[in-house]
């Protein structure tokens, strides 16, 4: 984006990787100022940059004991201060917890090297993840394909 340049609706849409209808809706809602008294409609570069800066939200990062709750749309603490981790064969694990606010199940990848730090903050239950089909001695669990003799 260049602040000393004017953009048409099509150019702004291609630059922002959105549809032309989205840019027009921003203009119709009054969020994005534009020069609409002429054809083609022009959007000043500094207005477009200011609009985008206003739309940016502060990134909410999760702390080690938190996971992102999609219902609350924010990092959430685990309910009752308890999490469950299913360890993979490579040492990393998938943390699973309930959101303390809405009780939605939250998931997060956790490195095995950070487990002691996590255990200092919340109660951790460690479970071994089930073996994958390729890792088992008998890779095909479906036995009904074999004909009975």
N, CA, C and O of each residue as an XYZ file, in Angstrom:
596
protein
N       0.836     -1.178      0.000
C       0.000      0.000      0.000
C       0.882      1.243      0.000
O       1.870      1.319      0.730
N       0.523      2.175     -0.797
C       1.247      3.441     -0.872
C       0.294      4.553     -0.462
O      -0.825      4.636     -0.969
N       0.735      5.404      0.454
C      -0.183      6.415      0.977
C      -0.400      7.577      0.020
O      -1.394      8.291      0.152
N       0.495      7.791     -0.941
C       0.346      8.898     -1.881
C      -0.261      8.445     -3.210
O      -0.103      9.127     -4.223
N      -0.940      7.325     -3.216
C      -1.530      6.788     -4.428
C      -3.031      6.638     -4.233
O      -3.495      6.441     -3.110
N      -3.784      6.730     -5.308
C      -5.231      6.484     -5.266
C      -5.504      5.106     -5.851
O      -4.843      4.676     -6.795
N      -6.487      4.421     -5.278
C      -6.819      3.075     -5.707
C      -8.268      3.024     -6.161
O      -9.141      3.632     -5.542
N      -8.520      2.301     -7.240
C      -9.905      2.016     -7.613
C     -10.390      0.885     -6.708
O      -9.605      0.288     -5.972
N     -11.677      0.600     -6.768
C     -12.238     -0.484     -5.954
C     -11.577     -1.802     -6.338
O     -11.233     -2.603     -5.469
N     -11.400     -2.028     -7.629
C     -10.781     -3.265     -8.109
C      -9.328     -3.382     -7.629
O      -8.913     -4.443     -7.165
N      -8.565     -2.307     -7.739
C      -7.163     -2.333     -7.295
C      -7.060     -2.555     -5.789
O      -6.208     -3.314     -5.327
N      -7.918     -1.899     -5.030
C      -7.902     -2.079     -3.572
C      -8.252     -3.512     -3.209
O      -7.644     -4.092     -2.310
N      -9.228     -4.086     -3.899
C      -9.631     -5.468     -3.624
C      -8.493     -6.433     -3.933
O      -8.215     -7.338     -3.146
N      -7.832     -6.245     -5.078
C      -6.715     -7.128     -5.429
C      -5.545     -6.957     -4.469
O      -4.888     -7.940     -4.126
N      -5.272     -5.743     -4.032
C      -4.173     -5.491     -3.103
C      -4.432     -6.123     -1.745
O      -3.515     -6.663     -1.126
N      -5.683     -6.060     -1.275
C      -6.031     -6.593      0.042
C      -6.456     -8.060     -0.002
O      -6.714     -8.665      1.039
N      -6.531     -8.638     -1.217
C      -6.922    -10.029     -1.398
C      -8.341    -10.281     -0.861
O      -8.595    -11.270     -0.174
N      -9.248     -9.364     -1.190
C     -10.665     -9.508     -0.857
C     -11.457     -9.266     -2.138
O     -10.882     -8.917     -3.169
N     -12.766     -9.449     -2.077
C     -13.590     -9.219     -3.257
C     -13.937     -7.736     -3.378
O     -13.830     -6.967     -2.423
N     -14.356     -7.365     -4.591
C     -14.772     -5.968     -4.806
C     -16.002     -5.644     -3.970
O     -16.156     -4.519     -3.495
N     -16.870     -6.619     -3.793
C     -18.065     -6.413     -2.976
C     -17.728     -6.084     -1.530
O     -18.425     -5.298     -0.889
N     -16.653     -6.689     -1.012
C     -16.229     -6.407      0.355
C     -15.776     -4.960      0.480
O     -16.132     -4.276      1.440
N     -14.991     -4.490     -0.490
C     -14.532     -3.093     -0.468
C     -15.719     -2.151     -0.584
O     -15.771     -1.135      0.108
N     -16.663     -2.472     -1.441
C     -17.858     -1.626     -1.590
C     -18.690     -1.609     -0.309
O     -19.255     -0.576      0.052
N     -18.766     -2.751      0.378
C     -19.514     -2.807      1.646
C     -18.827     -1.935      2.703
O     -19.504     -1.247      3.467
N     -17.486     -1.958      2.752
C     -16.761     -1.099      3.690
C     -17.058      0.368      3.398
O     -17.195      1.177      4.316
N     -17.158      0.707      2.104
C     -17.455      2.097      1.741
C     -18.906      2.432      2.090
O     -19.174      3.521      2.598
N     -19.841      1.529      1.831
C     -21.262      1.758      2.109
C     -21.515      1.907      3.609
O     -22.336      2.726      4.023
N     -20.801      1.107      4.433
C     -20.955      1.195      5.884
C     -20.342      2.467      6.454
O     -20.574      2.796      7.617
N     -19.566      3.184      5.652
C     -18.942      4.420      6.121
C     -17.604      4.190      6.818
O     -17.013      5.124      7.359
N     -17.135      2.956      6.804
C     -15.861      2.657      7.451
C     -14.680      3.092      6.598
O     -13.652      3.513      7.128
N     -14.822      2.994      5.285
C     -13.738      3.325      4.363
C     -14.134      4.548      3.539
O     -15.016      4.458      2.685
N     -13.485      5.697      3.788
C     -13.823      6.891      3.009
C     -13.344      6.746      1.557
O     -12.288      6.172      1.290
N     -14.140      7.277      0.637
C     -13.799      7.195     -0.781
C     -14.354      8.405     -1.508
O     -15.269      9.072     -1.025
N     -13.789      8.679     -2.670
C     -14.263      9.762     -3.535
C     -15.303      9.166     -4.477
O     -14.961      8.607     -5.519
N     -16.579      9.290     -4.101
C     -17.648      8.622     -4.854
C     -18.340      9.547     -5.848
O     -19.228      9.107     -6.577
N     -17.951     10.821     -5.891
C     -18.624     11.759     -6.787
C     -18.107     11.682     -8.217
O     -18.572     12.430     -9.077
N     -17.170     10.807     -8.482
C     -16.616     10.661     -9.820
C     -16.518      9.176    -10.168
O     -16.633      8.311     -9.300
N     -16.304      8.903    -11.448
C     -16.126      7.532    -11.895
C     -14.742      7.405    -12.491
O     -14.362      8.282    -13.266
N     -13.977      6.408    -12.199
C     -14.218      5.367    -11.214
C     -14.076      5.908     -9.791
O     -13.399      6.908     -9.551
N     -14.723      5.231     -8.871
C     -14.618      5.597     -7.456
C     -13.177      5.393     -7.011
O     -12.581      4.347     -7.269
N     -12.622      6.399     -6.338
C     -11.232      6.308     -5.907
C     -11.134      6.284     -4.385
O     -11.904      6.933     -3.676
N     -10.174      5.523     -3.919
C      -9.882      5.435     -2.489
C      -8.460      5.940     -2.316
O      -7.527      5.410     -2.919
N      -8.297      6.961     -1.494
C      -6.962      7.508     -1.262
C      -6.142      6.532     -0.429
O      -6.654      5.889      0.487
N      -4.863      6.435     -0.764
C      -3.985      5.475     -0.111
C      -3.885      5.680      1.389
O      -3.893      4.710      2.147
N      -3.789      6.937      1.832
C      -3.663      7.167      3.280
C      -4.957      6.819      4.016
O      -4.918      6.414      5.178
N      -6.119      6.976      3.335
C      -7.383      6.550      3.948
C      -7.450      5.025      4.059
O      -7.939      4.489      5.054
N      -6.959      4.340      3.041
C      -6.958      2.877      3.058
C      -6.026      2.340      4.149
O      -6.368      1.378      4.837
N      -4.862      2.950      4.307
C      -3.916      2.534      5.352
C      -4.505      2.793      6.732
O      -4.387      1.949      7.621
N      -5.135      3.945      6.923
C      -5.756      4.258      8.219
C      -6.901      3.286      8.524
O      -7.073      2.872      9.671
N      -7.682      2.921      7.503
C      -8.764      1.961      7.683
C      -8.220      0.602      8.126
O      -8.758     -0.020      9.043
N      -7.158      0.149      7.472
C      -6.575     -1.150      7.825
C      -5.962     -1.128      9.221
O      -6.073     -2.109      9.957
N      -5.319     -0.029      9.594
C      -4.751      0.076     10.945
C      -5.850      0.040     12.005
O      -5.658     -0.525     13.081
N      -6.989      0.636     11.706
C      -8.103      0.620     12.643
C      -8.738     -0.756     12.778
O      -9.313     -1.079     13.817
N      -8.634     -1.576     11.717
C      -9.221     -2.919     11.748
C      -8.332     -3.924     12.454
O      -8.805     -4.972     12.895
N      -7.051     -3.616     12.565
C      -6.136     -4.559     13.216
C      -6.484     -4.696     14.677
O      -6.682     -3.713     15.392
N      -6.550     -5.916     15.092
C      -6.835     -6.182     16.503
C      -5.541     -6.577     17.180
O      -4.604     -7.063     16.546
N      -5.512     -6.360     18.465
C      -4.355     -6.822     19.211
C      -4.365     -8.336     19.210
O      -5.383     -8.961     19.508
N      -3.235     -8.918     18.874
C      -3.145    -10.376     18.865
C      -3.173    -10.868     20.292
O      -2.433    -10.384     21.147
N      -4.021    -11.819     20.535
C      -4.132    -12.404     21.861
C      -3.360    -13.714     21.845
O      -3.761    -14.666     21.175
N      -2.270    -13.765     22.569
C      -1.488    -14.979     22.603
C      -1.832    -15.775     23.856
O      -2.134    -15.215     24.910
N      -1.778    -17.062     23.715
C      -2.081    -17.955     24.825
C      -0.829    -18.143     25.687
O       0.284    -18.263     25.175
N      -1.038    -18.167     26.992
C       0.044    -18.540     27.884
C       0.173    -20.053     27.816
O      -0.643    -20.722     27.183
N       1.189    -20.589     28.463
C       1.456    -22.015     28.364
C       0.272    -22.862     28.816
O      -0.048    -23.864     28.176
N      -0.381    -22.477     29.904
C      -1.485    -23.281     30.442
C      -2.823    -22.986     29.775
O      -3.817    -23.635     30.100
N      -2.880    -22.029     28.855
C      -4.118    -21.658     28.185
C      -4.188    -22.273     26.795
O      -3.175    -22.680     26.227
N      -5.392    -22.333     26.263
C      -5.627    -22.741     24.884
C      -6.668    -21.785     24.307
O      -7.407    -21.142     25.052
N      -6.725    -21.694     22.993
C      -7.660    -20.782     22.353
C      -9.045    -21.405     22.311
O      -9.213    -22.521     21.818
N     -10.041    -20.687     22.827
C     -11.424    -21.145     22.809
C     -12.114    -20.515     21.600
O     -12.197    -19.291     21.498
N     -12.604    -21.341     20.696
C     -13.236    -20.828     19.487
C     -14.609    -20.239     19.763
O     -15.052    -19.371     19.011
N     -15.294    -20.669     20.798
C     -16.587    -20.095     21.124
C     -16.420    -18.713     21.750
O     -17.127    -17.776     21.381
N     -15.488    -18.581     22.694
C     -15.238    -17.284     23.340
C     -14.397    -16.356     22.466
O     -14.381    -15.143     22.676
N     -13.702    -16.926     21.489
C     -12.794    -16.196     20.604
C     -11.701    -15.472     21.377
O     -11.377    -14.316     21.106
N     -11.152    -16.180     22.335
C     -10.086    -15.624     23.168
C      -9.339    -16.773     23.843
O      -9.871    -17.878     23.946
N      -8.113    -16.522     24.302
C      -7.419    -17.545     25.081
C      -8.186    -17.832     26.360
O      -8.648    -16.912     27.035
N      -8.319    -19.112     26.692
C      -9.096    -19.480     27.872
C      -8.309    -20.315     28.849
O      -7.481    -21.140     28.462
N      -8.577    -20.092     30.121
C      -7.991    -20.914     31.167
C      -8.731    -22.240     31.208
O      -9.922    -22.295     30.899
N      -8.041    -23.309     31.587
C      -8.732    -24.597     31.696
C      -9.648    -24.634     32.912
O      -9.310    -24.109     33.972
N     -10.805    -25.256     32.748
C     -11.756    -25.384     33.851
C     -11.139    -26.252     34.944
O     -10.465    -27.242     34.657
N     -11.370    -25.879     36.175
C     -10.888    -26.593     37.364
C      -9.365    -26.689     37.423
O      -8.832    -27.425     38.253
N      -8.658    -25.966     36.565
C      -7.207    -26.003     36.567
C      -6.637    -27.347     36.159
O      -5.551    -27.723     36.602
N      -7.365    -28.081     35.311
C      -6.941    -29.416     34.904
C      -6.860    -29.519     33.384
O      -7.729    -29.027     32.664
N      -5.796    -30.170     32.912
C      -5.638    -30.453     31.490
C      -5.251    -31.911     31.318
O      -4.728    -32.543     32.236
N      -5.515    -32.432     30.135
C      -5.129    -33.799     29.800
C      -4.217    -33.721     28.588
O      -4.511    -33.011     27.627
N      -3.112    -34.451     28.633
C      -2.168    -34.443     27.521
C      -2.016    -35.858     26.999
O      -1.746    -36.792     27.754
N      -2.195    -36.000     25.686
C      -1.975    -37.286     25.029
C      -0.636    -37.192     24.314
O      -0.488    -36.460     23.335
N       0.345    -37.950     24.823
C       1.692    -37.901     24.264
C       1.802    -38.758     23.014
O       1.301    -39.882     22.969
N       2.463    -38.215     22.001
C       2.757    -38.959     20.782
C       4.036    -39.752     20.986
O       4.686    -39.646     22.026
N       4.388    -40.538     19.996
C       5.624    -41.312     20.081
C       6.854    -40.419     19.939
O       7.939    -40.797     20.379
N       6.705    -39.245     19.335
C       7.840    -38.345     19.163
C       8.073    -37.449     20.371
O       9.015    -36.657     20.359
N       7.255    -37.544     21.409
C       7.475    -36.785     22.637
C       6.589    -35.571     22.794
O       6.370    -35.119     23.918
N       6.076    -35.030     21.716
C       5.166    -33.899     21.827
C       3.791    -34.426     22.199
O       3.545    -35.631     22.128
N       2.903    -33.543     22.591
C       1.578    -33.990     22.979
C       0.505    -32.995     22.626
O       0.772    -31.829     22.336
N      -0.715    -33.484     22.660
C      -1.879    -32.645     22.404
C      -2.570    -32.393     23.730
O      -3.050    -33.318     24.385
N      -2.614    -31.106     24.120
C      -3.284    -30.728     25.354
C      -4.771    -30.568     25.066
O      -5.167    -29.996     24.051
N      -5.572    -31.080     25.971
C      -7.021    -30.990     25.831
C      -7.572    -30.503     27.164
O      -7.223    -31.035     28.218
N      -8.429    -29.495     27.118
C      -9.005    -28.938     28.347
C     -10.370    -28.341     28.039
O     -10.696    -28.068     26.884
N     -11.154    -28.145     29.075
C     -12.431    -27.460     28.943
C     -12.227    -25.985     29.243
O     -11.459    -25.630     30.137
N     -12.908    -25.128     28.502
C     -12.845    -23.692     28.763
C     -13.570    -23.400     30.081
O     -14.673    -23.892     30.315
N     -12.941    -22.601     30.926
C     -13.536    -22.269     32.219
C     -14.774    -21.389     32.059
O     -15.625    -21.361     32.948
N     -14.889    -20.681     30.958
C     -16.016    -19.775     30.743
C     -17.231    -20.478     30.152
O     -18.347    -20.325     30.648
N     -17.008    -21.259     29.075
C     -18.151    -21.819     28.347
C     -18.132    -23.343     28.248
O     -19.029    -23.920     27.635
N     -17.170    -23.988     28.814
C     -16.986    -25.454     28.834
C     -16.840    -26.084     27.446
O     -17.167    -27.257     27.266
N     -16.360    -25.331     26.482
C     -16.039    -25.883     25.173
C     -14.697    -26.599     25.265
O     -13.813    -26.161     26.002
N     -14.534    -27.687     24.532
C     -13.264    -28.405     24.525
C     -12.249    -27.598     23.719
O     -12.517    -27.197     22.587
N     -11.075    -27.366     24.321
C      -9.996    -26.625     23.668
C      -8.818    -27.572     23.466
O      -8.602    -28.481     24.267
N      -8.058    -27.356     22.395
C      -6.901    -28.186     22.081
C      -5.690    -27.293     21.839
O      -5.822    -26.148     21.406
N      -4.503    -27.837     22.125
C      -3.267    -27.097     21.884
C      -2.110    -28.077     21.870
O      -2.085    -29.010     22.673
N      -1.144    -27.882     20.967
C       0.062    -28.708     20.930
C       1.019    -28.219     22.004
O       1.201    -27.015     22.184
N       1.628    -29.157     22.714
C       2.575    -28.825     23.777
C       3.812    -29.691     23.607
O       3.705    -30.892     23.362
N       4.976    -29.088     23.736
C       6.232    -29.813     23.657
C       6.473    -30.571     24.959
O       6.124    -30.095     26.039
N       7.062    -31.732     24.847
C       7.349    -32.536     26.042
C       8.364    -31.835     26.947
O       8.358    -32.055     28.158
N       9.219    -31.010     26.389
C      10.208    -30.309     27.202
C       9.570    -29.242     28.098
O      10.188    -28.801     29.067
N       8.349    -28.828     27.785
C       7.673    -27.802     28.584
C       6.689    -28.386     29.589
O       6.007    -27.641     30.292
N       6.611    -29.712     29.663
C       5.679    -30.350     30.597
C       5.940    -29.985     32.058
O       4.978    -29.691     32.768
N       7.192    -29.985     32.554
C       7.400    -29.598     33.955
C       6.911    -28.183     34.267
O       6.366    -27.926     35.340
N       7.112    -27.287     33.330
C       6.645    -25.900     33.500
C       5.117    -25.848     33.527
O       4.526    -25.088     34.294
N       4.488    -26.661     32.683
C       3.025    -26.724     32.638
C       2.469    -27.340     33.920
O       1.450    -26.885     34.439
N       3.141    -28.380     34.430
C       2.677    -29.045     35.644
C       2.764    -28.131     36.857
O       2.049    -28.349     37.835
N       3.618    -27.113     36.822
C       3.707    -26.156     37.924
C       2.505    -25.213     37.938
O       2.197    -24.623     38.973
N       1.822    -25.065     36.797
C       0.703    -24.124     36.705
C      -0.668    -24.787     36.846
O      -1.574    -24.217     37.454
N      -0.821    -25.989     36.286
C      -2.106    -26.682     36.327
C      -1.891    -28.165     36.614
O      -0.774    -28.675     36.525
N      -2.977    -28.842     36.956
C      -2.911    -30.291     37.176
C      -2.934    -30.966     35.811
O      -3.837    -30.734     35.008
N      -1.932    -31.804     35.557
C      -1.778    -32.439     34.247
C      -1.987    -33.941     34.371
O      -1.367    -34.593     35.211
N      -2.852    -34.482     33.540
C      -3.033    -35.923     33.428
C      -2.421    -36.341     32.100
O      -2.843    -35.875     31.042
N      -1.428    -37.218     32.156
C      -0.731    -37.632     30.938
C      -1.249    -39.000     30.509
O      -1.301    -39.941     31.302
N      -1.624    -39.089     29.255
C      -2.081    -40.347     28.671
C      -1.242    -40.616     27.434
O      -0.799    -39.689     26.756
N      -1.033    -41.877     27.150
C      -0.319    -42.247     25.941
C      -1.312    -42.287     24.794
O      -2.366    -42.913     24.905
N      -0.987    -41.633     23.710
C      -1.874    -41.633     22.544
C      -1.930    -43.037     21.962
O      -0.933    -43.757     22.014
N      -3.056    -43.442     21.414
C      -3.133    -44.773     20.812
C      -2.170    -44.891     19.637
O      -1.920    -43.915     18.929
N      -1.641    -46.069     19.437
C      -0.697    -46.299     18.343
C      -1.401    -46.111     17.005
O      -2.576    -46.443     16.845
N      -0.665    -45.579     16.067
C      -1.219    -45.414     14.730
C      -1.196    -46.763     14.015
O      -0.473    -47.674     14.417
N      -1.971    -46.880     12.982
C      -2.069    -48.147     12.273
C      -0.710    -48.576     11.733
O      -0.365    -49.756     11.802
N       0.056    -47.648     11.203
C       1.363    -47.968     10.633
C       2.383    -48.373     11.683
O       3.375    -49.020     11.348
N       2.170    -48.011     12.950
C       3.119    -48.319     14.013
C       2.825    -49.641     14.693
O       3.641    -50.112     15.486
N       1.700    -50.249     14.412
C       1.339    -51.496     15.087
C       1.941    -52.690     14.360
O       2.331    -52.589     13.197
N       2.015    -53.826     15.059
C       2.568    -55.046     14.473
C       1.617    -55.612     13.429
O       2.055    -56.221     12.454
N       0.322    -55.416     13.629
C      -0.686    -55.901     12.704
C      -1.375    -54.671     12.093
O      -2.361    -54.190     12.652
N      -0.876    -54.151     10.955
C      -1.366    -52.881     10.439
C      -2.817    -52.852     10.007
O      -3.424    -51.782     10.054
N      -3.403    -53.940      9.596
C      -4.783    -53.927      9.121
C      -5.721    -54.432     10.214
O      -5.740    -55.631     10.491
N      -6.501    -53.550     10.843
C      -7.386    -53.992     11.912
C      -8.669    -54.640     11.410
O      -9.452    -55.162     12.203
N      -8.886    -54.611     10.118
C     -10.127    -55.149      9.565
C      -9.900    -56.607      9.182
O      -9.182    -56.892      8.224
N     -10.497    -57.517      9.913
C     -10.278    -58.938      9.673
C     -11.360    -59.585      8.848
O     -11.220    -60.755      8.491
N     -12.436    -58.887      8.523
C     -13.528    -59.515      7.798
C     -13.246    -59.646      6.303
O     -14.055    -60.229      5.581
N     -12.116    -59.118      5.820
C     -11.763    -59.283      4.411
C     -11.220    -60.686      4.138
O     -11.248    -61.162      3.003
N     -10.726    -61.339      5.190
C     -10.201    -62.685      5.022
C     -11.367    -63.656      4.956
O     -12.297    -63.577      5.758
N     -11.316    -64.566      4.003
C     -12.400    -65.527      3.849
C     -12.245    -66.631      4.894
O     -11.142    -67.108      5.159
N     -13.351    -67.016      5.466
C     -13.331    -68.118      6.426
C     -13.240    -69.423      5.651
O     -13.923    -69.596      4.642
N     -12.403    -70.341      6.116
C     -12.245    -71.628      5.403
C     -12.834    -72.733      6.189
O     -12.799    -73.885      5.757
